[in-house]
Amino acid sequence: MDGKKRSNIKPGLHVMIVQKEDQRTGDLTEGYVQDILTNSSTHPHGIKVRLETGEVGRVQEILES
């Protein structure tokens, strides 16, 4: 599934995000979506979310749960 479309992302979903400070290195953080922060229906760099751990980043991958 595509992390660039808001309709694909729901709270509780298992995802991989890239945090702002990791954009250069491409390091991904794994977690579960708590809040969706992007208001638009799509975003070219991925929908911004807050994980249950409090980390914020853009969805790069949606993992199968």
WOGI-V897179 format. One record per helix or strand of 2 or more residues. SS is the DSSP state (H for helix, E for strand). FROM is the first residue (numbers start at 0). TO is the last residue. Records with the same first field share a line. If there is no record, write none. Layout:
SS: FROM-TO + FROM-TO
This chain:
H: 5-7 + 19-21
E: 13-17 + 28-35 + 47-50 + 55-61
